[in-house]
Amino acid sequence: MSEPARFPSLDGLRAFSVAAVVWHHAGGSTCSDATLAGRGRHGVTLFFALSGFLITTLLLRERAATGRISLGRFYARRTLRIFPLYYATLGVYALLAAWDAFGAATSRRFFGVLPLYLSYASNFADDRDAPFGHAWSLACEEQFYLLWPPVLAALGPRRGAFVALGALVLNRAFEAGVAAGALSVDAFLVRAVLTLQPAIVLGVLAALVWASPAGRRALAPTFARRWSAPLAAAALVGVLAVPVDLDFPALADVAAAGLVLACAARPDHVGARLLRWRPIAALGAISYGIYLLHLLVQGAIGRVAGGALDGRPAARFAATFAAAAVVAAASYVVFERPFLRLKRRFAWGAAAAPAPVVGASVRRVEDAQPADHDARRRRPAVGGELELGEAGGL
């Protein structure tokens, strides 16, 4: 089975993932957590699985093509992709808080958490309801980017897989210990282990197993059939619709990782046309911007609409998602594109790369988030940013 240069369906997955998160913040959080409508937060779970799978596959391909993993280039690419919009958005929140736009008490809460926002450590914060609180997931991602590539570079895929599996087992054991009252979540070590997201690790393990010939032979009969991806999507929806606790057994995490693997293992799966449809793929390509900016947009819409959207979560979601998509697209064109141009210089296949792409997108676009404006030219099958798309942020 030939290795695809990119996974065309994954930007479509991002579009549905970020839509679920926006729904959660627009009104889904008021629904019962035991219902599908109340579990939009698991859009982040799917993002985590995408990140673990794509980053690991990217690093494995670099190692196979060049014999090594350049950590310096990797971190340069991540910095130029993620930091500019993150810190620009944080700056907007800081200005609003300084002007008491959130109210005096809420603004004080924001500044209390600000050091953690600045250092990508807000997943350790006690107050995730403070303004910019949704950055906790980006902190999890950034810590993954910081820790996993050196482990993989130093140990290689086989021993790295054991480290990843051990981390997952430890995370689940600590979760069980906290649930049983044997461990305190206030202990730093416990909290540090619990910040590890099972979906990220499962995405990592899926990539490592799929990259090995023996692992691929074992997984292909289940995940590489044309109906595998739709069935995996149905499994994820089914898991989320079941009124049981999903956190300890990490059922949603397992289902999300299975869906990502199924879409990657069989690019021409039955649902590929939907996920590759240009409007959906384009939304996935700017999902990072939508995620970062949607709560600012939602707040602005609330001020303009007054109480017109109160009690109407579907209308609030539609207005927020549409407006956030427009703002995120404008952010890419006006603000992010220069950083993405600079980022190309650090691609491990830069010498062979005429144009970057959003790896997973059906469109020839730059990265795991926004698309590059000039990505219609044919690209080589391997090389740095050209492959699958690094899932930076959400």
N, C-alpha and C positions, 0 to 999 in steps of 0.2 A: 504494500500500500504506500503510495507516494505521500510525502509530507507536504501539506498545503503551505503556501507562502503566508497565508493569513487565514483567519477563521471568520468568514463573512457574516455569520449570524450573531456574533457577540455584541455588536453595537445595538442590534435590535433588543437583545436581552437587557442592555443598559437602559434603553428607553422605557421598557416596562418596569424596570427596577426603580428608576427615579420617579416615574409616575406613581408607583406605590408609596414611595416616601412622601411625595407632595400630598397625595391623598391623606396619608396618616396625619400630617400636620394641618391640613385644611379642614379636617373634621372626622377622619377615621378614628382618631384617638378617643373620641367620645363614644364610639361603638364598643360593645362588649369584646373583651380580649379573647373570648371563647368563640368568636365568629370570624369568618374570613374578612369581613369588612373592617374588623378591629385589628388586623394584623399587617397593615401596610408597612409597619416598621421593618418587616422582614425583607423589604426591598433592599435594605442595607446588607442583609445576609447574602443575597445573591451577588451584590457588588463585591463582598469580601471573597466569595468563591471565585469570581472572575479574576480578581486581583491575584490571589494565590496561584491560580492556574497559569495566567498569562505571564506574570513576572518570572515564574519558575521556568516556563517554556522558553521565554526570551533568553534567560541566563544559560539554559542548557544548549540552546542553539549557538549562542556566542562561544561557549566552551567547545562545542563540536567543530565550529568553523575556524576558530583561532587558537585553540589549545588552552585558553585561559579565560577568566572573567575579569574584565577591567573594572574594578570597583570605583576608581576615580571617574571614569566616563559614565558609569551607571549613576553615581550620585550627582554628577553635573547635569545629566539629563533629567533626573527627578527634580532637582532644584529648579531648573528653568521651566519645567512643566507645571509644578505644583505651587511653588512659593509665591510667584507674582500675584495671581488672583487671590490666593488665600490671604496674604497679608494686606492686599488692597481692600478686600472685603472686611477684614478685621479692622482696618483703619476707618472704614465707614461706620462700623458699629461703635468704635471708640468715639468718633465725632458725635454721633447721635447720643451716646451715653453722656458725653461731656455737656451736651445741650439739654440734658434731662428729657430727651424725647421719649424715653421709656418710663419716666417717672423717677423720682429721687431714689426710692428704695431699690428698684430694679437696676438702676444705673450703678448704685453701690455694689450690688451683687455682681454685675458685669466686671467692674474694676477689681473686685476680690478674686475673680477667676482669671483675669487678664494675664498674669504671669504664666499660667498653664496654657492659655491659648497661644501665647508667644513662643512657647517652647514645645508645642505639639505634645502636651501632656494632659490635655483636658479630659482624657478618659480616666484619669485619677481623681477628677473633681467630684466633690459631693453634690454640687449644685449643677445638674445638667439642664435645668429649666431656665438658667440665666440666658440673656441674649447671646447668640452665637453658640449655644449649647450643643447644636447638632454637629459641631466640629469634633466631638468625641470620636466619631467614626474615622475622621481623617487622621486623628492622632494614632488610632490603632493601625491604620495603613502606614503611616510614616514610620512607626516603630518597627513594623514588619520590613519595610524597605531598609531600615538601618541594620537590622539584625540578621535577616535571612541570607542576603547575598554573601556576606563573609563566611557564613557557615557552609554554604554550598561551594564557594570557591575553595575553601580550605579542605573540606572533607570529601567533596565529590558527591555524585547522586546517591550511591548506595548507602554510604554512611550518613549522608545528610538525611536520607529517608528515615533512618532509625532515630535521628535527633528529632525530626518533625513528629514522628509517631510517639516518641517519648514525651514530647511537650504536650501533645494532645491528651495522652493518658493522664499526665499530671494535672492538666487543666480540668479534666472531667472528675478526677479524684478530689481535687480541691473544691469543685462545685458541689460534689456529694458531701464533703466534709462540712461545708458551710450550711447546706440544707439540713444536715443532721445536728447542727449546733456544736460540732467538734472543733471547728475552725472559726476564727473571727475575721470578717471581711475588713475590719479596721487594721489588721496587721499588714504591713507594707508588702511582705513577700506574698501573702495570700492575694492581696489586691493585684499585685503585679502579674501573678500567674493567671488570675481571672480576666485580666484585660486581653489576654490572648484570645482571639476569635476562632472558634472551631472551624468555621467555614473557610477562613484563610488557609488553615493547616490542611483541611481536606482538599482544597484546591491545589495546594502544593503537592500533596501525596498523589492526587489524580494525575498531575503533570509528570511526576517522577515515574510513576508506574507506566503511564502511557508512552513515555519516551523510551522505555526498554522493550526490546523485541519480545521477551517472554511475557512481560506485563501486557503488552498490546495484544498478543495472541489470547491471553486470558480474558481481557476486557472486551475485545471486539465483538464476540457473539452477542453480548448484551447491549453495548453502547454504540456500535458502529452499523446498526441497521437503519433503514430509512425511517422507520417508525419509532426509533429509540428516543429521539428528542421530543416529539409530541407526547409520548408516554411518560417521559421524565417530567415534562411540564405538568401533565395531569397529576403525576405523583406529588409534585411540589404543591400544587393547588389543593389536592386532597389532604395532604398533611396539614396545611394551614387552615383548612376548613374543619378539621376534627377538633372538638372542644376539649383538648387535653393540654397539659403543660408541655410546651415544646422545648424548654430551655435545658433541662438536665440531660435528657437523651439526645439533644441536639438533632432532632428529627428534621427540622427545616434546613439545618446546615448540610446534612447528608443529602437531602433531596436537591438542594441548590447546587452542590458540587456535582451530583449526578447529571443534572441538566446541562451544566457548563461542559462537562466531558462529552455528553451525547451530541451537543451542537458542534463541538470541535472535532469529534471522531468521524462524523459523517456530514461534511459540509452541504451535501445535497439532500439533507433530510426532508421529510414531508412538509415541515413548517418553515423551510428556509425562505420561501418566496415572501412570506409575511415579514419575517425578521429582516430581510434584505430590502424591503420596500423603501424607497428613498426617503419619504417623510419620517418613517420610524428610525431608519439608520441614522438620519441626520440628527434626530433628537438624542439618540444614544451617543453620537459623536460630541455633543455639547452637554452631556449629562453632568460633568463635573461643575460647569458653570451654573446649571440649573440647580444642582444640589446646594452649592454655596450661597446662591443669591435668592432662592425662592422664599425664604422667610422674610427678607427685606421687602420683596415684592408683595408678599401677602399682607404685611403690615401697611404698606402704602395703599394697597387696594382697600383694606379695611377702613383707612382714614377717609378715602374718597367716597366709598360706598356708604359710610355711616353704618346704620344697622340693617341695611338692605339685604345683606347676606347672612345675617344671624339666623341660625336654625336651618340653613340651606347648605349643607356641606358639599353637595354635588356641584352647586353653582359656584361656591367659593373655590373648590378644586379646579373647575374648568377655567375660571378667570385667572387663578394663580398660576396654573401650569402654562397656559397660553402666554401670559405676560412674562413669566420667568424664562420661557424659551426664547422670546424676542430679546430680552435683556441679555441672556447668556450668549446668543448669537452675535449681538452687537459687541459684547465684551471680547469675544474671540477676534472679531474683525478689527476692532479699534485698539485693544489693549494687549491681547495675548499673542497675536501673530508674530510680532518682532522677537519675542522670547523663543517661540518655536523655531524661527529661522536660525537663531543663535544655537539652539539645542542641536540642530543637525550636525554641527561641527564635532559633537561628542559621540556620534553614532559609531558603533564598532565597525560598521561596514561603510563609513562615510565616503571612502575613496571610490566606492562603486555605486554610490547612491545618488541618482539623479533627482529623486523626489520622495519625501516621506509620506506615510499613510496613517490613517487611524486603523491600526492593524486589523481590528475585527470588522471594520466597516465595509459594506459593499462598494461604497464610494472610495476612491483612492485618497484617503485622508491621513492626517498626520499622526495621530497618536491615540491613546485610549480615550481621549476626550475630543476636543474640537478638531475639525477637519482643516487641512491646509488648503489655501485658496488655489494653489497651482499643483494639484495632485492628480491630474488626468493623464500624465505621462506614464508610460509603462515602467514598472520597477523590476529590479532583479528579485529572484526568489529568496535570497538571503541578504542579511546586512542590517545590523543595528536597528534603527527605528522602522525598518521597512517590513518587518515580519508580521507580528500579530498585534502589535499595539501594546504598549506598556499601560497597565491599568493604574493610572496615577490618580489617587483620590477616588472620587466616585463618579 
